[in-house]
Amino acid sequence: MSVVRDLRVLLRFGNFRRLLGVRLLSQGADGVFQVGLATYVVFSPEKQTSASAIASAMAVLLLPYSLVGPFAGVLLDRWRRRQVLLYGNLLRTLLATVTAALMVGRVPDWLFYVSALCVTAVNRFVLAGLSAALPRVVDTERLVMANSLSPTAGTLAATAGGGLAFAVRLVVSDSDAAVVLLGATLYLCAALASLRMPPHLLGPDSALVHPRLTAALSGTAHGLAAGVRHLAEPRRREAAWALASMTLMRFCYGALTVMVLMLCRYAWSSDSNEGLALLGLAVAVSGAGFFAAAVVTPSAVGRLGPGRWIVVCSAAAAVLELALFLSFTEVALFIAAFVLGLVTQGAKIATDTVVQSSVDDGFRGRVFSLYDVLFNVAFVGAAAVAAVMLPPDGRSVALVVFVAAVYGAVALAMARFEHR
């Protein structure tokens, strides 16, 4: 298989191997932690969860740290990125442990959300740092290949972490706190793995590094404005269009995620554990789609270019999502989960490649942090729309048609840009 051959080529780069190890452990821990939160909020037997409750939880967890995103970008262009990976994961180890303790203590929901919010806020620094550092460990010729395999491997690690969390929750211990503690352990392993790389390896260049926090934060507004102007330059216009397209596709994915949560919880199961098992299967099928994207995207981008590949992914999502979701049967929706995993990850690989290849190293942290902010706002907005449109059992023809229309609009707009 070409993906195996490509991986062998990349693994010859020792520093790529080390950075990939940190990514796998870190995103695997993310998967465990996120499933722990989801099962606590959505599938606890004592909770009667609604789409509005899910949307509220997403807003509490995602919107506030969208404010952190711009600061993360400015700091990533000034702090040693290796140090961000080290201390960020150590901090998440501590905060995840506190979150588990709050679950056991039956504290008010707002206190639990604050603790979980702190974990996900630090997550912005770590993920943006991993993406910004990738061009420092591979050469330019293999950047597309690295963007296909490294983020996809991280997504698969998150999926595997989620699967491990489901197994722990259903088989080993009927405790969401135990799942979150497992995530804390993996965060600690990611921090230790980052020590295998020298502090200066991942950049940025020494001339850009400002160790003092006050000095870095004082230039935040100017740095963000410079990053936006950098992205708006004519020769980086494709990156801006790709980011806009990926944001809308993320919106669609978020709306369908809330619908699947509600279907698993109420339409297809009689109790919370059965619904949790169905959700775990959906996550696994979607993970298979992510892996398929890693296999097909490099050759597709090579033939079509990243922009046209985004067109293909969004157009396929528009047609197949409409055809599969309208039946509201388990088999059809699991097929849809695979398709959406493939096209969403395929479009993301293409977008990452466009951004990394067209944005200068000194601006990558800021641009990728803005990328994360767009992702979060789109996901929360999707949850809010789903909360308005979804009935209690999750079946909504109107939502399915609306999401298909958004996918179609993305395909048409991106195709028009590529034609010009």
CORNORNOR-V711489 format. One line per field, one symbol per residue. phi: phi as a letter, one per 20 degrees, with the letter a starting at -180 (. if undefined). Layout:
phi=???
This chain:
phi=.fffffffffffegffgffffffffffffgfffffgffffeddfgeddedffffffffffedfgefffggffffffecefffffffffffffgffffffffffffleggfffffffgfffffgfffffffffegfedceffdffffffeffffffffffffffffffffedebebfffffffffffffffffffffdfgegemffgfeecffffffffeffffffffffffefgfdffffffffffffffgfffffffffgffffcedbdbffffffffffffffffffffffffefgffffednffffffffffffffffffefffldfffffffffffffffffffgffgffffeddfgfdfgfffffgffggfffffffffffffeefgenebffffffffffgfffgfffffffff
